[in-house]
Amino acid sequence: MDNKYDILNLLRGVAAGETTPEQALLQLKQSPFEDLGYAKVDFHRSIRQGAAEVIYGAGKTPEQIAGIAAAMGARGCRNVLITRLDAQAAETVAASVPLDYHPLPRLGIAFPGERPARGKIVVATGGTSDMPVAEEAALTAEVMGNRVVRLYDVGVAGLHRLLSKLDELMDARCVVAVAGMEGALASVIGGLVDCPVVAVPTSVGYGANFGGLSALLAMLNSCASGCSVVNIDNGFGAGYLASRINQMEGLEETSK
């Protein structure tokens, strides 16, 4: 059972007499997680949070990653995200399960399939060097069923590049601002749009950047209201949060 709609259909089957309460109970008991020995795969994540469990690839062997993905695929999970997956491990995983691999953000999508494209999220970067983190955010949001518009290399060193895209920014339900160096992009965008801004500091920069700490502190101290900040290089966290915001906005519009 992959999501709340599966459970709802199961309960409707009980109400209609198509399924016995005992059969329904057995299905529910089998659903929560599977113990693989090295991992306990959470099949109820999508029911609780609206998205399936995401596999963090760093620190896991390719065989462990493939095993977790295969277990999820066997339960009907599709578009399973695998973050921080290096190219060599991706080759091993792809030999076991269907995999769509993106080398720039080091992100894999196991059992890729169709997905909706709801609302609109804009992912903007200060520079081209920020693209690996930005692509992690953009692909995460897309896999979770959102329409994503990419605005890359629109940093404050050439502000006219950003201002030429005001129509895209002002039409978004959420903007992800990805920047290293001094991290000023998030503040500038935050002062232009009426939607939430998710700021992502990157480790791009010279020595005094301190591996992204200067951008992180600048974004935390932003004077633009409506900006939230995720951790350094955390494109996945930004894309996930932006998806939540975008889809909540869509539910509110639908309920009106």
C-alpha positions as CSV (number, residue, x, y, z in Angstrom):
1,M,0.0,0.0,0.0
2,D,1.9,3.1,-1.3
3,N,-0.3,6.0,-0.3
4,K,-3.4,7.1,1.6
5,Y,-5.5,6.6,-1.5
6,D,-4.7,2.9,-1.5
7,I,-5.8,2.7,2.1
8,L,-9.0,4.6,1.3
9,N,-9.8,2.2,-1.5
10,L,-9.2,-0.7,0.8
11,L,-11.6,0.7,3.4
12,R,-14.2,1.4,0.7
13,G,-13.8,-2.3,-0.3
14,V,-14.6,-3.3,3.3
15,A,-17.6,-1.0,3.4
16,A,-18.9,-2.4,0.1
17,G,-18.4,-6.0,1.3
18,E,-15.8,-6.7,-1.3
19,T,-13.1,-7.3,1.3
20,T,-13.5,-8.8,4.7
21,P,-12.2,-6.8,7.8
22,E,-9.7,-9.7,8.4
23,Q,-8.3,-9.4,4.9
24,A,-8.0,-5.6,5.2
25,L,-6.2,-6.0,8.6
26,L,-3.7,-8.4,7.1
27,Q,-2.9,-6.0,4.3
28,L,-2.4,-3.1,6.7
29,K,-0.2,-5.2,9.0
30,Q,2.0,-6.2,6.1
31,S,2.4,-2.6,4.9
32,P,4.4,-0.5,7.4
33,F,8.0,-1.6,6.7
34,E,10.2,-4.4,5.5
35,D,13.3,-5.4,7.5
36,L,16.2,-6.2,5.0
37,G,18.7,-6.7,7.8
38,Y,20.8,-3.6,6.9
39,A,17.7,-1.3,6.4
40,K,14.1,-1.1,7.5
41,V,12.3,0.2,4.4
42,D,9.4,2.5,5.4
43,F,6.4,1.8,3.1
44,H,4.1,4.1,5.1
45,R,6.2,7.2,4.5
46,S,4.0,8.3,1.5
47,I,0.9,7.9,3.6
48,R,2.2,10.0,6.4
49,Q,4.1,12.6,4.4
50,G,2.8,12.4,0.9
51,A,6.1,11.2,-0.7
52,A,7.8,7.8,-0.6
53,E,11.0,7.2,1.4
54,V,14.1,8.7,-0.2
55,I,17.3,6.7,-0.3
56,Y,20.5,8.6,0.8
57,G,23.2,7.0,-1.3
58,A,26.3,8.3,0.5
59,G,27.8,5.7,2.9
60,K,25.7,2.8,1.5
61,T,27.2,0.1,-0.7
62,P,25.7,-0.1,-4.3
63,E,24.3,-3.5,-3.3
64,Q,22.5,-2.0,-0.3
65,I,21.1,0.8,-2.4
66,A,19.9,-1.6,-5.1
67,G,18.3,-3.9,-2.4
68,I,16.3,-1.0,-0.9
69,A,15.2,0.2,-4.3
70,A,14.2,-3.3,-5.4
71,A,12.1,-3.8,-2.2
72,M,10.3,-0.5,-2.8
73,G,9.8,-1.3,-6.5
74,A,8.3,-4.7,-5.5
75,R,5.7,-2.8,-3.4
76,G,4.7,-0.7,-6.4
77,C,6.8,2.4,-5.5
78,R,7.8,4.5,-8.5
79,N,10.1,7.5,-9.0
80,V,12.2,6.5,-6.0
81,L,14.8,9.2,-5.3
82,I,18.4,8.1,-4.6
83,T,20.4,11.2,-3.5
84,R,24.2,11.5,-3.4
85,L,24.7,8.6,-5.8
86,D,28.1,8.5,-7.5
87,A,28.5,7.3,-11.1
88,Q,30.2,4.1,-10.3
89,A,27.5,3.0,-7.8
90,A,24.9,4.1,-10.2
91,E,26.2,1.5,-12.8
92,T,25.8,-1.3,-10.2
93,V,22.3,-0.1,-9.2
94,A,21.2,0.2,-12.8
95,A,22.1,-3.4,-13.4
96,S,19.5,-4.5,-10.8
97,V,16.7,-2.0,-11.1
98,P,15.5,0.5,-13.7
99,L,17.4,3.7,-13.1
100,D,17.4,7.2,-14.5
101,Y,20.7,8.7,-13.4
102,H,21.7,12.4,-13.4
103,P,25.5,12.8,-12.9
104,L,25.6,16.5,-12.3
105,P,23.5,16.5,-9.0
106,R,24.5,12.8,-8.4
107,L,20.9,11.8,-8.2
108,G,19.1,8.7,-9.4
109,I,15.5,7.9,-10.0
110,A,14.7,4.2,-9.6
111,F,11.6,2.8,-11.4
112,P,11.0,6.1,-13.3
113,G,7.5,6.7,-14.4
114,E,4.9,9.3,-15.3
115,R,4.4,12.0,-12.7
116,P,2.1,15.1,-12.6
117,A,3.5,18.7,-13.0
118,R,1.4,20.8,-10.5
119,G,1.7,24.5,-9.9
120,K,5.0,26.2,-10.4
121,I,8.4,26.3,-8.6
122,V,11.2,28.4,-9.8
123,V,14.8,27.3,-9.1
124,A,17.3,30.1,-9.5
125,T,21.1,30.1,-9.1
126,G,23.6,32.8,-8.6
127,G,26.1,31.2,-11.0
128,T,26.7,28.2,-13.2
129,S,28.9,26.7,-10.4
130,D,25.7,26.4,-8.2
131,M,24.0,24.1,-10.8
132,P,24.8,20.7,-9.1
133,V,22.9,21.8,-6.0
134,A,20.2,23.5,-8.0
135,E,19.6,20.4,-10.1
136,E,19.2,18.3,-7.0
137,A,16.5,20.7,-5.9
138,A,14.8,20.9,-9.3
139,L,14.8,17.2,-9.9
140,T,13.6,16.4,-6.4
141,A,10.7,18.8,-6.9
142,E,9.9,17.4,-10.4
143,V,9.9,13.8,-9.1
144,M,7.5,14.8,-6.4
145,G,5.0,16.0,-9.0
146,N,5.7,19.7,-9.4
147,R,6.3,21.9,-12.5
148,V,9.8,23.5,-12.3
149,V,11.2,26.4,-14.1
150,R,15.0,26.8,-14.0
151,L,16.7,30.3,-14.0
152,Y,20.4,29.6,-13.9
153,D,23.3,32.1,-13.7
154,V,21.1,35.1,-12.6
155,G,23.2,36.3,-9.7
156,V,23.6,39.8,-8.3
157,A,26.9,40.4,-10.2
158,G,24.7,41.1,-13.2
159,L,21.3,42.0,-11.7
160,H,19.8,42.7,-15.1
161,R,19.8,39.0,-15.8
162,L,17.5,38.3,-12.9
163,L,15.3,41.4,-13.5
164,S,14.7,40.2,-17.1
165,K,12.9,37.1,-15.6
166,L,10.5,38.9,-13.2
167,D,7.5,37.5,-14.9
168,E,8.6,33.9,-14.1
169,L,9.5,34.8,-10.5
170,M,6.3,36.6,-9.8
171,D,4.2,33.8,-11.2
172,A,5.7,31.1,-8.9
173,R,4.2,29.5,-5.9
174,C,7.7,29.1,-4.4
175,V,11.2,30.1,-5.4
176,V,14.4,28.2,-4.5
177,A,17.3,30.5,-4.5
178,V,20.7,28.7,-4.7
179,A,23.9,30.7,-4.2
180,G,27.4,30.6,-2.9
181,M,29.9,33.4,-2.4
182,E,28.0,36.0,-0.2
183,G,24.6,34.4,-0.8
184,A,22.9,37.7,-1.7
185,L,20.6,36.2,-4.3
186,A,18.0,35.0,-1.8
187,S,17.6,38.5,-0.3
188,V,17.2,40.1,-3.7
189,I,14.5,37.6,-4.8
190,G,12.8,37.8,-1.4
191,G,12.4,41.5,-1.9
192,L,10.7,41.0,-5.3
193,V,8.2,38.1,-4.9
194,D,5.1,37.5,-2.9
195,C,5.7,33.8,-2.4
196,P,7.9,31.8,0.0
197,V,11.6,31.7,-0.9
198,V,13.7,28.7,0.1
199,A,17.4,29.8,0.3
200,V,20.1,27.3,-0.3
201,P,23.7,28.3,0.5
202,T,26.3,26.4,-1.5
203,S,30.0,25.7,-0.8
204,V,31.0,27.6,-3.9
205,G,33.4,30.4,-3.2
206,Y,36.9,31.4,-2.1
207,G,38.6,31.0,1.2
208,A,36.6,33.4,3.3
209,N,33.5,31.6,2.1
210,F,34.4,28.9,4.7
211,G,32.9,26.1,2.6
212,G,29.5,27.9,2.4
213,L,29.3,29.2,5.9
214,S,29.4,32.8,4.8
215,A,26.5,32.3,2.4
216,L,24.6,30.4,5.1
217,L,25.0,33.2,7.6
218,A,24.1,35.9,5.1
219,M,20.9,34.0,4.2
220,L,20.0,33.5,7.8
221,N,20.4,37.2,8.4
222,S,18.4,38.2,5.3
223,C,16.2,41.3,5.8
224,A,13.7,40.1,3.2
225,S,10.7,38.6,4.8
226,G,9.4,35.2,3.7
227,C,12.9,33.5,3.3
228,S,13.6,30.2,4.9
229,V,17.1,28.6,4.8
230,V,18.2,25.0,4.4
231,N,21.7,23.6,5.1
232,I,24.7,24.1,2.9
233,D,24.5,22.3,-0.4
234,N,21.1,20.7,0.6
235,G,19.4,20.9,-2.7
236,F,17.2,17.9,-1.9
237,G,15.9,19.5,1.3
238,A,15.1,22.7,-0.6
239,G,13.3,20.8,-3.4
240,Y,11.3,18.8,-0.9
241,L,10.2,21.9,1.1
242,A,9.3,23.8,-2.1
243,S,7.2,20.8,-3.2
244,R,5.3,20.9,0.1
245,I,4.7,24.7,-0.2
246,N,3.6,24.5,-3.9
247,Q,1.2,21.6,-3.3
248,M,-0.3,23.2,-0.2
249,E,-1.0,26.3,-2.3
250,G,-2.7,24.1,-4.9
251,L,-4.9,22.4,-2.3
252,E,-6.0,25.8,-1.0
253,E,-6.9,27.0,-4.5
254,T,-8.8,23.8,-5.2
255,S,-10.8,24.1,-1.9
256,K,-12.0,27.7,-2.7
